[in-house]
Amino acid sequence: MTQNLFDQSPKPGMLQGLRVAETTDELGEYCGLLLAGLGAEVIKIEAAEGSPTRRIGPFYEDVAGPERSLLFWAYNRGKKSVQVTTKE
């Protein structure tokens, strides 16, 4: 039997079935990325104005914007995201 080395279908990881709520800075986002890569379901919880890493460059096509941060894209791939608004 031959194995397809280019198969991109998701594989179960050793943390499959674990759910992680992430509320942290860019260093913690990297830890969440590692957990997601190992199969955990990582849910990023952001404030209404979005994660601070959305404002850190470099930006896609050198145009700043909360949806264009390459750092945010790289550190948050494979995660789910939720925005939370609180009343004072």
GROMACS elastic network, one bead per residue, 0.5 to 0.9 nm:
[ bonds ]
;  ai    aj funct       b0    kb
    3     6     6  0.88931   500
    3     7     6  0.86258   500
    4     7     6  0.55873   500
    5     8     6  0.86433   500
    7    10     6  0.87174   500
    8    11     6  0.85482   500
   10    13     6  0.89953   500
   11    39     6  0.79759   500
   12    15     6  0.81584   500
   12    16     6  0.61383   500
   12    38     6  0.80576   500
   12    39     6  0.60832   500
   13    16     6  0.52499   500
   13    36     6  0.88863   500
   13    37     6  0.76008   500
   13    40     6  0.75215   500
   14    17     6  0.88185   500
   14    38     6  0.59486   500
   14    39     6  0.62837   500
   14    40     6  0.81791   500
   15    18     6  0.56689   500
   15    19     6  0.87987   500
   15    35     6  0.73821   500
   15    36     6  0.82813   500
   15    37     6  0.89177   500
   15    38     6  0.55908   500
   15    41     6  0.84991   500
   16    19     6  0.84204   500
   16    36     6  0.89754   500
   16    38     6  0.73409   500
   16    40     6  0.50576   500
   16    41     6  0.73892   500
   17    39     6  0.76430   500
   17    40     6  0.63326   500
   17    41     6  0.72022   500
   18    39     6  0.78196   500
   18    41     6  0.61413   500
   18    42     6  0.84135   500
   19    40     6  0.58108   500
   19    42     6  0.59291   500
   19    43     6  0.75458   500
   20    32     6  0.79428   500
   20    35     6  0.83271   500
   20    36     6  0.88489   500
   20    40     6  0.69431   500
   20    41     6  0.61142   500
   20    43     6  0.60878   500
   20    44     6  0.83847   500
   21    32     6  0.88834   500
   21    41     6  0.86135   500
   21    42     6  0.60439   500
   21    44     6  0.60859   500
   21    45     6  0.68770   500
   22    28     6  0.77398   500
   22    29     6  0.74459   500
   22    32     6  0.68385   500
   22    42     6  0.67887   500
   22    43     6  0.59207   500
   22    45     6  0.59183   500
   22    46     6  0.86932   500
   23    28     6  0.80271   500
   23    29     6  0.84001   500
   23    43     6  0.88246   500
   23    44     6  0.63494   500
   23    45     6  0.54803   500
   23    46     6  0.69759   500
   24    27     6  0.76543   500
   24    28     6  0.52915   500
   24    29     6  0.64956   500
   24    44     6  0.85706   500
   24    45     6  0.85558   500
   24    46     6  0.89102   500
   24    51     6  0.87869   500
   25    28     6  0.53618   500
   25    29     6  0.61483   500
   25    30     6  0.88905   500
   25    51     6  0.80250   500
   25    52     6  0.74867   500
   25    53     6  0.74700   500
   26    30     6  0.64072   500
   26    31     6  0.88730   500
   26    52     6  0.82457   500
   26    53     6  0.63698   500
   26    71     6  0.88048   500
   26    72     6  0.83706   500
   26    75     6  0.76873   500
   27    30     6  0.53145   500
   27    31     6  0.67481   500
   27    32     6  0.89347   500
   28    32     6  0.62557   500
   28    33     6  0.86011   500
   29    33     6  0.61835   500
   29    34     6  0.87525   500
   29    44     6  0.84609   500
   29    72     6  0.87633   500
   29    75     6  0.58817   500
   29    76     6  0.67473   500
   30    34     6  0.63980   500
   30    35     6  0.87390   500
   30    74     6  0.89285   500
   30    75     6  0.55569   500
   30    76     6  0.78476   500
   31    34     6  0.51206   500
   31    35     6  0.63225   500
   31    36     6  0.86653   500
   31    75     6  0.88180   500
   32    35     6  0.50069   500
   32    36     6  0.60802   500
   32    37     6  0.84784   500
   32    40     6  0.88115   500
   32    42     6  0.65381   500
   32    43     6  0.88178   500
   32    44     6  0.84821   500
   32    75     6  0.80443   500
   32    76     6  0.77737   500
   32    79     6  0.81293   500
   33    36     6  0.50891   500
   33    37     6  0.61116   500
   33    38     6  0.87036   500
   33    42     6  0.80839   500
   33    74     6  0.86268   500
   33    75     6  0.59164   500
   33    76     6  0.62051   500
   33    77     6  0.69596   500
   33    78     6  0.72529   500
   33    79     6  0.75606   500
   34    38     6  0.63784   500
   34    39     6  0.89422   500
   34    40     6  0.89690   500
   35    38     6  0.50985   500
   35    39     6  0.66092   500
   35    40     6  0.55563   500
   35    41     6  0.80319   500
   35    42     6  0.73390   500
   36    39     6  0.51652   500
   36    41     6  0.60702   500
   36    42     6  0.58701   500
   36    77     6  0.83635   500
   36    78     6  0.60815   500
   36    79     6  0.66589   500
   37    40     6  0.72575   500
   37    78     6  0.73562   500
   39    42     6  0.89116   500
   41    78     6  0.83824   500
   41    79     6  0.69320   500
   41    80     6  0.77200   500
   42    78     6  0.77814   500
   42    79     6  0.51191   500
   42    80     6  0.62038   500
   42    81     6  0.83980   500
   43    79     6  0.58654   500
   43    81     6  0.54616   500
   43    82     6  0.71505   500
   44    76     6  0.81210   500
   44    79     6  0.67373   500
   44    80     6  0.60147   500
   44    82     6  0.61669   500
   44    83     6  0.84027   500
   45    51     6  0.85142   500
   45    80     6  0.87101   500
   45    81     6  0.60184   500
   45    82     6  0.50187   500
   45    83     6  0.58811   500
   45    84     6  0.68924   500
   46    49     6  0.77276   500
   46    50     6  0.53393   500
   46    51     6  0.54820   500
   46    52     6  0.89992   500
   46    81     6  0.73229   500
   46    82     6  0.60656   500
   46    84     6  0.61041   500
   46    85     6  0.88667   500
   47    50     6  0.52069   500
   47    51     6  0.66220   500
   47    82     6  0.85703   500
   47    83     6  0.55399   500
   47    84     6  0.52210   500
   47    85     6  0.63478   500
   47    86     6  0.84345   500
   48    51     6  0.85373   500
   48    83     6  0.55426   500
   48    84     6  0.56217   500
   48    85     6  0.52156   500
   48    86     6  0.82472   500
   49    52     6  0.84207   500
   49    83     6  0.83116   500
   49    85     6  0.88716   500
   50    53     6  0.83663   500
   50    54     6  0.69396   500
   50    66     6  0.76892   500
   50    83     6  0.70833   500
   51    54     6  0.55968   500
   51    55     6  0.79338   500
   51    66     6  0.86315   500
   51    72     6  0.84893   500
   52    55     6  0.57421   500
   52    56     6  0.73331   500
   53    56     6  0.51372   500
   53    57     6  0.83810   500
   53    66     6  0.85473   500
   53    69     6  0.75347   500
   53    71     6  0.70139   500
   53    72     6  0.56175   500
   54    57     6  0.80930   500
   54    65     6  0.74575   500
   54    67     6  0.67495   500
   54    68     6  0.74478   500
   54    69     6  0.54292   500
   54    70     6  0.84618   500
   54    71     6  0.76539   500
   54    72     6  0.55400   500
   54    73     6  0.85424   500
   55    59     6  0.87871   500
   55    64     6  0.75475   500
   55    65     6  0.68798   500
   55    66     6  0.59020   500
   55    67     6  0.88947   500
   55    68     6  0.86238   500
   55    69     6  0.65891   500
   55    72     6  0.84337   500
   56    59     6  0.77861   500
   56    64     6  0.86923   500
   56    66     6  0.88320   500
   56    69     6  0.62498   500
   56    70     6  0.82521   500
   56    71     6  0.67951   500
   56    72     6  0.77002   500
   57    60     6  0.85627   500
   57    62     6  0.84311   500
   57    64     6  0.74519   500
   57    68     6  0.84923   500
   57    69     6  0.55982   500
   57    70     6  0.66716   500
   57    71     6  0.65776   500
   57    72     6  0.87029   500
   58    61     6  0.88213   500
   58    62     6  0.68643   500
   58    63     6  0.87910   500
   58    64     6  0.81422   500
   58    68     6  0.85015   500
   58    69     6  0.61303   500
   58    70     6  0.58467   500
   58    71     6  0.68606   500
   59    63     6  0.57739   500
   59    64     6  0.55814   500
   59    65     6  0.74683   500
   59    67     6  0.88798   500
   59    68     6  0.52583   500
   59    70     6  0.54516   500
   59    71     6  0.79815   500
   60    63     6  0.61582   500
   60    64     6  0.76150   500
   60    65     6  0.88064   500
   60    67     6  0.88842   500
   60    68     6  0.51705   500
   60    69     6  0.63826   500
   60    70     6  0.62290   500
   61    64     6  0.85780   500
   61    68     6  0.83354   500
   62    68     6  0.86841   500
   63    68     6  0.72755   500
   63    69     6  0.89696   500
   64    67     6  0.84927   500
   64    68     6  0.63867   500
   64    69     6  0.72336   500
   65    68     6  0.51996   500
   65    69     6  0.68593   500
   66    69     6  0.64070   500
   66    72     6  0.88735   500
   67    70     6  0.88025   500
   67    72     6  0.83829   500
   67    73     6  0.84411   500
   68    71     6  0.88984   500
   68    72     6  0.80923   500
   68    73     6  0.79119   500
   69    72     6  0.52509   500
   69    73     6  0.63487   500
   69    74     6  0.87121   500
   70    74     6  0.60301   500
   70    75     6  0.85571   500
   71    74     6  0.51766   500
   71    75     6  0.61308   500
   71    76     6  0.84458   500
   72    75     6  0.53507   500
   72    76     6  0.59217   500
   72    77     6  0.83896   500
   73    76     6  0.54364   500
   73    77     6  0.60198   500
   74    77     6  0.58641   500
   75    78     6  0.89354   500
   76    79     6  0.57469   500
   76    80     6  0.83514   500
   76    81     6  0.88054   500
   77    80     6  0.85330   500
